[in-house]
C-alpha cells in the first residue's frame, strides 16, 4: 500500500488541556478512512490539524511521501469543513470559485459545478446564498467543493450530517468514486451508518482525543460489527462478554454479553483483539 497520509504522535490542545493525544494513523492512496467517535472526541480538531488550520504542539505528518510543515495547508489536499467562508456565496458560486482557486479554467469550473448541482438535484437552489438554504443544502455547499476538486487527499467533516437518505447514498457513491480514481479520503462522523453506506471503507476509532487504531475493510472484526443486531440464520454476531472481557463471534447469545453496535464497544473490541 502506498501511503498518502502518515501521522505520528500528533498532540494538540488549548492551554493545558490536550484535545488530541499522541494520535498516529496511516491512510493509503485509494483508501477511505471513516474516523468514528462521539461528539467531543476530537474528530473535527484532527481534521483541522491535518488541514493546517491548527498547529499541534508536537507530532509529524507526511503527505504523499513528503514531510509536511503542519502549519502549512497541504497543497495536494482539499478540505470540506463547516465554517462561514462561503456564507456570502450562492451554492453554485461555492463550487465554481473553489475550483477556480484550485486552478480550473472558467468553462471547466462552470461545467463541474452544474454537474454536481444536477447530480444532487439541487439545481433550483444553485443561485441561492448558502446562508439562506436549509441545513442539509448548506452542508452540501461545504462538502461538494472539496469533492469536486478531486484532489489526491480529501478531508471531510461530518459529510453525512443533516443530509437526507437519498442524497447520502449519492454522496457515498461520490466518495467511493474518489477513492477508485486514486484519492485518499478521510472523513469523520458519529454515525455508524457511514460504514454501511461506504462499504469498503476502513474504520478508525476516536474516544477522548485518543485514536485507538484502524480496522481494515474485509476483516472479520469489521464485517461482524456491521451485521444486524438480530442475525438471520448463518450470520454472525460480534459480542463482548462483560464478565470475562473476551470478544466472541457467534450466531447465538453469549451469557452476559450484548450486541456490539456502539463506537465505544468497537474501541473495546479493538483493544481486546490487540492484547
KAHU-V328577 format. One record per helix or strand of 2 or more residues. SS is the DSSP state (alpha for helix, beta for strand). FROM is the first residue (numbers start at 0). TO is the last residue. Records with the same first field share a line. If there is no record, write none. Layout:
# KAHU-V328577
SS = FROM-TO ; FROM-TO
This chain:
# KAHU-V328577
beta = 2-13 ; 16-27 ; 31-35 ; 57-62 ; 65-67 ; 76-79 ; 152-156 ; 183-188 ; 201-206 ; 209-214 ; 236-240 ; 246-249 ; 256-258
alpha = 42-49 ; 90-100 ; 105-118 ; 122-124 ; 129-131 ; 134-148 ; 164-179 ; 192-197 ; 219-224 ; 262-272
